[in-house]
Amino acid sequence: MNEPVRILQWGMGPNLGGVDCLMMDIYRHIDRSKVQFDFLCDHDADKLAFEDEILALGGRVFRVMVSQHESMMKSRTALMSFFRDHPEIQGIHVNANFPYALPLKYAAENGVQLRILHSHNAGTAASHDHDDLAHTLIWCLREWQTRHQISRYPNLYCACSKAAAEYMFPGKPFTWVRNGINTVHFAYDEVVRSATRAELHIAPSTSVIGFCGRFRTQKNPLFLLDVFAEYHRMVPDSLLMLVGIGELRSLMDERIEQLGIKDSVLYMGSQRDVSPYYQAMDAFLLPSLYEGLGIVYVEAQCAGLPCFASADAVPPEAKVTDLLHYVSLKESAEQWAHEMRDALEKTGERRNHADDVRAAGYDIRDVAARLQDLYLNRAGRA
């Protein structure tokens, strides 16, 4: 009777990403004497980004899943056996950036009463254009199977925004789960700002435009470089700070050389704690092609940064303060740069916006508490 409810989470990977960080932040802030998390992943998955911390917090990592490409039979029997062997698991929470619900099917067939499908994105960069009939038919069959599973097996749909819900499960009633952040941790701190800039040898007068995310097509990093190059022409005493890694790094290096801004770009790599870098920035730029929400916009606003986002792609739920400015992707890089310069010139003294973010419902403590109540009220095993 004193054992915590165990909720199986899917969606964690070996790389630091927004969903991974959100899942862990929720895990840190729930009452683990009442709710415990376990994590489901592929049988050959690399070490998870937060695996050591998961184990230290009492969670378990189950390397179970087999892809259909490896074995159609094992992709099903492995999950069936897993749920039969673990009756202590009373709920499953699938955190997805793309349409996917397979684990929920086997959870349902084994009597798991809480089956959450949680949409965290509003598009995909994957191309489904196939140049032969066989591949087209295979893709269509898999798409039909996935949509069937999404419609049938979850009994609770969650999303970080209306756009994310419409992308994953259009027309379904859903629960809005805000992408919470630790507002105390991300609040503006002048001491941290000065220390971080001093460590990076950035002069107080230099204007620092920042980016935080993976270098992939979704984040539109090549256009971001074009925007900064235009801004740098207007404001020569400026730097671009890039926090992240990704598959487009080599193309970005080429573009940086072409634009002649190599000496004004700082690559910071992958950082487990990005808060000090927000403090060192003067503005945050992320012209994404699509976003479910974009938790980094919330973090940057909390840190008091003017933020610039794609009007065509970033949902209105991301605007939790007046610091977020929307610019259309139809506008030129020069126009984006003008918008940034004008907004920065009009921005008053930088201040802490943690209270505003908290009032909008984005404090991780509040988000974790609501999810904890949901787990406790609806989890169980038939």
PyMOL commands that set and color helices and strands:
alter all, ss='L'
color gray80, all
select helices_A, chain A and resi 18-29+51-56+74-85+102-109+133-152+162-168+183-186+190-199+217-219+221-234+249-259+262-264+275-280+295-302+316-318+333-346+354-359+364-378
alter helices_A, ss='H'
color red, helices_A
select strands_A, chain A and resi 5-10+35-42+60-65+89-96+114-119+156-159+175-176+207-212+238-243+265-269+283-286+307-310+324-327
alter strands_A, ss='S'
color yellow, strands_A
deselect
rebuild
show_as cartoon
